[in-house]
Amino acid sequence: MQIAFLLFDRFTALDVVGPYDVLSHLPGARVTFVAERPGPVGNEVGGLLLNADSALGDVPRPDVVVVPGGPGQNAHMHDGPVRRWLCAVDAHSTWTASVCSGSLLLAAAGLLTGRRATTHWLLHDDLAPLGAVPTHERVVFDGKYVTAAGVSAGIDLAFGLAGRIAGDMVAQSIQLAHEYQPEPPYQAGSPATAPEAVVAAVLARRRAIVT
């Protein structure tokens, strides 16, 4: 089972690393990082490089595709190699998944038209104009398409996807091995629960966060 993680300049690190650290433990998993060209690809703050071991054309039929978000996705929203690759591999994939604003890339490619999907709360209003049906759920399964809300939600997506692929026992075993039992010190992970001042502060930085 080949699992392809798309990389592009200025991706969000946890969008990739979180799901990778879950899905790479599935029995028979062969993970590859894919970009327009092989080599190091930098995340959005420039402090982390992941190595793309394959070019887009080298991975024509992955079983699972995972698309991260990040400010760098804006360069690929229109027709180009990344969008054409997503459409081509989606024709054969068993699962097509996205984390955070990665769902906007899938929607821009026409893959989420009429389908329920989620994304980062700052970009929620951008889904409908691209043809998707927005929902505020943390993880959304609609057919073979799986979308996660912002950043950390990619870990939850990965466990849900692991269960669909390999069964609940395998997914739960990976969860236990990771000791994944979140107990955040604050209830500020959603605009519905965060203090108003915190929401306002993040909204004030919206442009810096998503572009």
C-alpha positions as CSV (number, residue, x, y, z in Angstrom):
1,M,0.0,0.0,0.0
2,Q,1.6,3.2,-1.2
3,I,0.8,6.4,0.8
4,A,1.9,9.6,-0.9
5,F,2.3,12.8,1.0
6,L,2.3,15.9,-1.2
7,L,5.0,18.5,-0.3
8,F,5.2,22.1,-1.6
9,D,7.2,25.1,-0.4
10,R,5.8,26.6,2.8
11,F,3.7,23.6,3.8
12,T,2.5,23.4,7.5
13,A,4.8,20.8,9.2
14,L,2.3,19.2,11.5
15,D,-0.2,18.7,8.6
16,V,2.4,16.2,7.2
17,V,4.3,14.9,10.2
18,G,1.3,14.1,12.4
19,P,-0.5,11.9,9.9
20,Y,2.8,10.4,8.7
21,D,3.7,9.2,12.2
22,V,0.4,7.4,12.3
23,L,-0.1,6.0,8.8
24,S,3.5,4.9,8.4
25,H,2.9,2.3,11.1
26,L,0.1,0.6,9.1
27,P,1.0,-3.0,8.0
28,G,2.4,-3.0,4.5
29,A,2.6,0.8,4.3
30,R,5.1,2.3,1.9
31,V,5.3,6.1,2.4
32,T,6.7,8.5,-0.1
33,F,7.0,12.3,0.0
34,V,6.2,13.8,-3.4
35,A,6.9,17.2,-4.8
36,E,7.3,18.9,-8.2
37,R,10.9,17.8,-8.0
38,P,12.9,15.6,-5.6
39,G,14.9,17.2,-2.8
40,P,14.4,19.2,0.3
41,V,11.2,21.2,0.8
42,G,10.8,23.9,3.4
43,N,7.9,24.4,5.8
44,E,6.1,27.7,6.3
45,V,8.5,29.2,8.9
46,G,11.6,27.9,7.1
47,G,13.0,26.0,10.0
48,L,12.2,22.5,8.8
49,L,13.1,20.7,5.6
50,L,11.4,17.4,4.5
51,N,13.0,15.5,1.7
52,A,10.8,14.7,-1.3
53,D,12.1,11.3,-2.5
54,S,9.9,11.4,-5.6
55,A,8.8,13.8,-8.3
56,L,5.1,14.0,-9.1
57,G,5.5,11.9,-12.3
58,D,7.2,9.1,-10.3
59,V,4.1,8.4,-8.3
60,P,1.2,7.9,-10.7
61,R,-1.0,5.5,-8.7
62,P,-0.7,5.8,-4.9
63,D,-3.3,4.0,-2.9
64,V,-3.6,6.9,-0.4
65,V,-2.9,10.6,-1.1
66,V,-2.5,13.1,1.8
67,V,-2.5,16.8,1.0
68,P,-1.3,19.2,3.7
69,G,-2.2,22.9,4.0
70,G,0.1,25.9,4.4
71,P,0.5,29.3,2.9
72,G,2.4,27.8,0.0
73,Q,-0.7,26.1,-1.4
74,N,-1.8,29.4,-2.9
75,A,0.8,29.0,-5.7
76,H,-1.0,25.8,-6.7
77,M,-4.7,26.7,-6.6
78,H,-4.8,27.2,-10.4
79,D,-4.0,24.9,-13.2
80,G,-0.5,23.6,-13.0
81,P,1.6,20.4,-12.3
82,V,0.3,19.9,-8.7
83,R,-3.4,20.3,-9.6
84,R,-3.0,18.0,-12.6
85,W,-1.2,15.4,-10.5
86,L,-4.0,15.5,-7.9
87,C,-6.6,14.9,-10.5
88,A,-4.6,12.1,-12.2
89,V,-3.9,10.2,-9.0
90,D,-7.4,10.7,-7.6
91,A,-8.7,8.6,-10.5
92,H,-7.0,5.6,-9.0
93,S,-6.6,6.3,-5.3
94,T,-8.5,4.3,-2.6
95,W,-8.4,7.3,-0.3
96,T,-7.8,11.0,-1.0
97,A,-7.2,13.0,2.2
98,S,-6.4,16.6,3.2
99,V,-5.4,18.4,6.4
100,C,-6.2,22.0,7.2
101,S,-6.3,24.2,4.1
102,G,-5.2,21.3,1.9
103,S,-9.0,20.7,1.3
104,L,-9.0,24.0,-0.7
105,L,-6.4,22.4,-3.1
106,L,-8.7,19.4,-3.5
107,A,-11.7,21.6,-4.0
108,A,-9.9,23.8,-6.5
109,A,-9.1,20.7,-8.5
110,G,-12.8,19.8,-8.6
111,L,-12.5,16.8,-6.4
112,L,-14.8,17.9,-3.6
113,T,-17.7,19.3,-5.7
114,G,-20.9,18.5,-3.9
115,R,-19.1,16.8,-1.1
116,R,-19.0,17.6,2.6
117,A,-15.6,18.9,3.7
118,T,-13.9,20.8,6.4
119,T,-10.8,23.0,6.7
120,H,-9.1,25.5,9.1
121,W,-11.7,27.7,10.7
122,L,-10.1,30.9,9.3
123,L,-10.7,29.6,5.7
124,H,-14.1,27.9,6.2
125,D,-15.9,30.4,4.0
126,D,-13.5,29.7,1.1
127,L,-14.8,26.1,0.6
128,A,-18.3,26.8,-0.8
129,P,-17.1,29.0,-3.7
130,L,-14.9,26.1,-4.7
131,G,-17.9,23.7,-4.9
132,A,-17.6,21.9,-1.6
133,V,-20.2,21.7,1.1
134,P,-18.6,23.2,4.3
135,T,-19.0,21.6,7.7
136,H,-17.4,22.6,11.0
137,E,-16.7,18.9,12.0
138,R,-13.1,18.1,12.9
139,V,-12.8,15.2,10.5
140,V,-15.2,14.5,7.6
141,F,-15.5,11.3,5.6
142,D,-17.5,11.6,2.4
143,G,-17.0,8.6,0.2
144,K,-13.3,8.1,-0.3
145,Y,-12.5,11.7,0.5
146,V,-11.4,12.6,4.0
147,T,-10.8,16.1,5.2
148,A,-9.5,17.4,8.5
149,A,-9.9,20.8,10.1
150,G,-6.9,22.9,11.2
151,V,-3.4,21.4,11.6
152,S,-3.7,19.2,14.7
153,A,-6.9,17.6,13.3
154,G,-4.7,15.7,10.9
155,I,-3.7,13.3,13.7
156,D,-7.4,12.5,14.3
157,L,-7.9,12.1,10.6
158,A,-5.0,9.6,10.5
159,F,-6.3,7.4,13.2
160,G,-9.8,7.4,11.6
161,L,-8.3,6.5,8.3
162,A,-6.1,3.8,9.9
163,G,-9.2,2.2,11.3
164,R,-10.9,2.2,7.9
165,I,-7.8,0.7,6.2
166,A,-6.6,-1.8,8.7
167,G,-9.4,-2.2,11.3
168,D,-10.1,-0.8,14.7
169,M,-7.7,-3.1,16.5
170,V,-4.7,-1.9,14.5
171,A,-5.7,1.8,14.7
172,Q,-6.1,1.5,18.5
173,S,-2.8,-0.3,18.9
174,I,-1.1,2.6,17.0
175,Q,-2.9,5.1,19.2
176,L,-1.8,3.3,22.4
177,A,1.8,3.0,21.2
178,H,1.7,6.8,20.5
179,E,0.0,7.4,23.9
180,Y,-2.3,9.7,22.1
181,Q,-4.7,10.9,24.7
182,P,-4.8,14.7,24.4
183,E,-5.3,16.8,27.5
184,P,-4.6,20.4,26.4
185,P,-4.0,23.0,29.2
186,Y,-6.3,25.4,27.5
187,Q,-9.8,25.3,25.9
188,A,-8.6,27.6,23.1
189,G,-8.5,25.2,20.3
190,S,-11.7,26.4,18.7
191,P,-13.2,29.8,18.1
192,A,-16.3,28.5,19.9
193,T,-14.4,27.9,23.2
194,A,-11.4,30.3,23.0
195,P,-11.6,33.6,24.9
196,E,-12.9,36.5,22.8
197,A,-9.6,38.4,23.1
198,V,-7.7,35.3,21.8
199,V,-10.1,35.0,18.8
200,A,-9.7,38.6,18.0
201,A,-5.9,38.4,18.2
202,V,-5.8,35.5,15.8
203,L,-8.3,37.2,13.4
204,A,-6.0,40.3,13.4
205,R,-3.2,38.0,12.2
206,R,-5.3,36.2,9.7
207,R,-3.4,37.4,6.6
208,A,0.0,36.5,8.1
209,I,-1.3,33.0,9.0
210,V,-2.9,32.0,5.8
211,T,-0.9,33.8,3.1
